[in-house]
Amino acid sequence: MIKHYRIYSIIPAARVSQKAPRKGIYVSNQQRQIMIYRTPYSNFMDNNTFKEIIRQIITDRAEALARLHASGEYSRPSMGYAILDPTAPADIPTSQTLMVLAEVGPEGERFGINARAKAFEHRNLNANCGVGVFVSQHRLQQGAFRFGFSADVDGTIVGASGASSIQDRREATILGADFNYRVQQFIEKWKNAKENKEGWWMNNDNIPDRRYTEEIPDPLFTL
């Protein structure tokens, strides 16, 4: 089921900027806007839990980004992040697999589309978008993004944009790993709950998804 949530996050105890160039909540010159387009675990994870997982992992990266910029390691305090739905079947169009888009910092909106392009290119070409940019440029379609990198962390494809190519890859890799960890941590608790221990299927009703039953064609022969 596809949902679309928009989350505005702030840094606690920080001063709200009076010069906000975009609509949203700005804190100490850092805006965080998080947009959720898909909730792939809604059959056993409530939406508030999923939103809190996303809020936490983006907050962690935003706070790290602020520190890295303050130290001079990163050139700007802005970053765009795009996470694709790791549960999306291969036959779903890539444009429909966008799960999370996050814009951090005063230039976050500008880098959000770049991050989305990186993630989409990664899924469409089945390769890190840096491969197309730096090695196999003949694979890039007209209008493709010209910079890398992206990351695939155990099936979770993430695009990040706003820093150098290797820093973008670092950000994408960390965010993908954090997402996987938080979700798997929840799943382990869910599976070990008393009411779910004896189940076979990944939902609260303990029944197979309809794609395993309703979409199977009739057999040609039954022996």
Beta strands, then each sheet from edge to edge (+ up, - down):
strand 1: 5-9
strand 2: 26-27
strand 3: 30-36
strand 4: 79-84
strand 5: 98-104
strand 6: 150-153
strand 7: 156-161
sheet 1: 1+ 3- 2+
sheet 2: 1+ 3- 5+ 4- 7+ 6-
end
